[in-house]
Each structure stands twice: as C-alpha cells, then as structure tokens.
C-alpha cells in the first residue's frame, strides 16, 4: 500500500479563523483570541480514507494580512489543496474570496488545485452577514464546494478536511492531477522504498547503546 | 556598567517611580507576603539602598550585560527574589509574581532601560500620540488587540481586562498615523504588547517607533523585503555557525522564511519563555539586530546542530515540528544567554581555542570529524573533502561580499532617510521657534507684572534647602525606591 502526502494551504483575510480551524482540527483545542499568525505556520495530521489508505496532510497556515502575501505566495505553487476561508460575520472577508482565488490561479496551474470554500464562525448565527445560499452561489460559480464550519463549537471541522482530502484523492485516482518531479503538492511513498531506510537506521541505534 | 553609562543623564519618568512605590504597597503584594516571612523583611527590602540603576548589588553587577550573575540577593528567576519586584513599574502591566525578576535585571527598571534614544520624540513632540485618534484614517487593526491577552507563555494579562488592550490598540493606531506610509503590520502587535508590560502607553509607543525605524528598519514595511533579505543573510550565517543545521535545512528545502519570520519580527517574544524574552530584549536594545541573529543561530544550533539531534527529525515535517517546539533547554534563560554571549567566530579566519563540539563553532574544518557523514569516516575522502572545503571557502567569500554590498545599500538608505528626517526636523523647529517667540513675547509682558508681585511675597530660599533641592527629584526617590 502506498502512503500519500497532500499539501494543503489555508487562505483568507486576517481574523477569519484560519489558525483556529487548524488548531481545532490538528490539536482539538480552541483558543478564544489567538495571536495573529506571522508569516507561515505548519501543521500536520494523518488521515485514513475509507479504503484503508493512509494520507498525511501537510497543512500550511498563512498570515492573512496583505503585506504577508509576498511571503505566503511562494507556498501556493506546491499546494494541491486550498481552503478559502471567510468569516460569515464579516462581509469583506467574503468579498475578498474571489481575490484569493485569482491570487492562487495566477501562480498555480489550475488543474492541479482543489479548492474548498469555508464559511467560518457558523456558531455566530445571529451575526451572520452572508447567507448560506449566497456562499453556495459563489462556490458554484467557481466550481468548488462549500462548507460552513465553526472551530468554537467544533462543527464540520473534520468534515471540511475530509471532504477536501477525498476530493483530492478522487482527482488523483482519475488522473486529473498528475504527479511531477519537483512539485511537492502530492507525494506518493511506496512502502518498498521505506524498507531500506529502516534497515539503515537499526544498526545506528545499536551503536548508540 | 559600561553599557548603561549613556543613560545617566536621562531623568526617570516620575510615573514609573510612583508606580513602583504604589505597587509595593498595593493589594496584590500583600498576597505574597506570607511566603516572604516577616513584615520587617519587606520593609528592609523596600528601603535598602540601590544604585542608580535600581540594583541592590552595587556597581558592575551585570546590568544589561546579559552574562552577569545578577546583583546580590537576586537569583535568576524563582526563590524569594521573585517577590522583590512584585509588580512591574507600569500599573497596566501587572503580572503574577514569579515572572517579575529576571536574571540580572529587576523588572522595575526594564521599562526605563528599554527606552532608547528618543530622537523621534523631538521630531514629533507628542503630536502623533496626543492627536485625537478617532478622526484619523483607519487602518485595519481588528486583530491587533488580540495579541495582547494571548501572549502564549506570558500569562501576564487576563483576557478580560480592557485597559491594556485599549492601550495596545492606541499604540498601533498611533503608529499608523505617525507613519501612514508604513501602516500597521500584524507582527507589531506582539512587540508593542511586550513593551506595554513595561512602560506606560505613550512611552511604549515611542519605543515601538524606535524599534521600527532604528532597530529593525523595514521589517514591518509593505513588501517585507528587509525580513526576506535578513532571512537569506541568516541562512548564510548559519552555514558557518552550524553547517550541519544548514545542510539539514537545505536538504529538506526548509526556507528560512518558514521559521525565522516570527522569530525576527516578534523579536522572539512568541518563541522563547518569558524570562528569556526579557533577557534577549535587554541585549537587543543594547546591541541591536545582531542579537536577534545570534539568538536565532543559537536556537538552530542547539536544535539541529548535531547528528544526535538530527536523528529524530529526518524529514521536512519532523524538522518543522521540532522547530515549532524547540528543546526547552536551549531556550532556558541562562543557557541561551551564555551561548549568545560566546565569541561568535562568525568572522572569517582562525578562531583560536574554539571548541568544536556539537557543531558549536565549526566554521573551520573540524578535526573531530564533525563533518563526517553518518556512516563513519571513510578513507580516500580526504581529497574530496579538501576540494569541498575550498569550494565552501569560495562560497563563503562570495556570500561575505554580497553581504557587504547589502549592508552598504542599507547604510545608504539609512543615510537618506536620516537626511529627510533632518529636513523635516528643521522645518518643525523653525515653526516651533516662531511660535515660541510669539508666546514668549506675550508671556514676558504678563510675567513682568506677576514677577513684581511674587518677589514681594515669596520668602528667600534657605541655603540648606537649596542643597537638598539641587539633585533631580529622581535621585531622592531612588533611595526609597525599594
């Protein structure tokens, strides 16, 4: 069985909750008012797809502020999945989604990227400025999926990442995404190549003793 | 001693003094009294004589040197020493006892010590700060306030308190007014937050201005070119400071931007434990950006600098994970400072007596086989190695030249900026002088009248009273400072 590695990047305006979403997903925790992300942060999680396929997700959290784009931009190229996150209580963050989409489109070859639109902070129902229908409309026009999530109440967080991973895997299976040398969006590691590494490691451990 | 001499002439802000005195008798302090013992002990401490920097140990006690063992009676962190300075000078920044006394420096003097030469203040006499902030062009600061309560390892500010958050908001907003061309950068918030824990808001603002303009010029500007450039320089320096870490990071394509952005932009305030943050900041204010580089190199060296350490992080993910959770020991205050203080040996040429172990200073070809691959030494590799060495040397020279170029460029930019500043300053001064002259002319007329009255009323100054009154109020307060 082969092991897969997918690289996923989270994009969206600052304070929409990218880091909270990731922290909820990878660590299961929620901090009410976290520090703004500076630069790029890195998370990782193993996931098992139904047919028993192990996928390692490399999750890149980015700073949402405009001036960090020059740094974060260089990471678009090597991503296979993009979560476009907006805050459901913040109209501007929704309007900027198109910008984020084109930002990736200008750098990455579109055939290779799987997008998913995330309406975050769905627990704040009373403050919602964007209706589900409107968000779904945008997602449909871009040809991508849409999920409402909340890191605070832990709704749909796992579902969002699972959906994205599944979509990527399906695309991979249907050869819609082709693997290329030097592109780190998807890595497939066959177990046979793992073995020699293990053999090499063992004697070293003995030496240490 | 030597470092602080430049501060002698500066008057202490009275607010800080009174803040400390208040805090000693404040309600929070009484909670800790039980652990100290008798009341008389506290009184003894409170009135013990201190030197002009607020130390108990007399001159040369390691003030801001970073390595000193600390003044008498102050063990670095912990013990009863933490009760000596139960609260920082600024009443805004009350922190739980225990995080207060840091190494060689009492918290209560950190505030004034951190305030650098405030040229900006002369240029802009309070106007950026005192201007009504409500009507100004609004930057997006919605996330700014968040960084204050959530300082990860600090725990000094309860999230419910509004005061410090508002102060933080004000500082950052004031900066965007002061420098509309620069605007607000997310990374400024944690820096301002640390400053706010040590000084009143206005001083923190001017301190932030100094950091953004003098200490780390361009770090927070749009485009973030300076930080990217320093990232490359940092990586080039790492090649000398710890070739092993360098090779490892290069192997797994881990760009310096990935790990050093937060380190540098937040000056480690979100990376290191609080005690170490304070020590690093002490040195940073004294010596500038090179301290940030050094701390970064030390951290990498102690995380990825040896075969042993690298064994557990084969792979990009593992390495990133390790860099996110740096070994606690390498961040520990005393260890870190000692390492940072070591002669750097980053300069070219021989470094006599350098200890080559754990990849500490392997700028030179290591006789202990530090560069040998995992499988042990191989015969016949000597020639190859020599060639490699030559290559490396050439590469080093090239980098050195590049760096020099970059530095020159920086200096040039700095000079240009200074010129502009001077011009602006002159303009402002001229304006002020005119205004002053006008006012003085007015006042003179008024004074003439009032002086005549006063002279008649006021009693002649007593001679002994005059002697007491001569030194600035600060020095009188200082004896009763603790």
Interface residues (C-beta under 8 A of the other chain):
Chain A: X14 X15 X31 X32 X33 X34 X35 X36 X37 X38 X39 X40 X41 X42 X44 X56 X58 X63 X65 X66 X67 X68 X70 X71 X74 X184 X204
Chain B: X140 X142 X143 X144 X146 X147 X149 X150 X151 X152 X159 X183 X185 X186 X187 X189 X190 X221 X222 X223 X224 X227 X228 X253 X255 X257 X258 X261 X262 X265 X266 X270 X311 X317 X320 X321 X324 X374
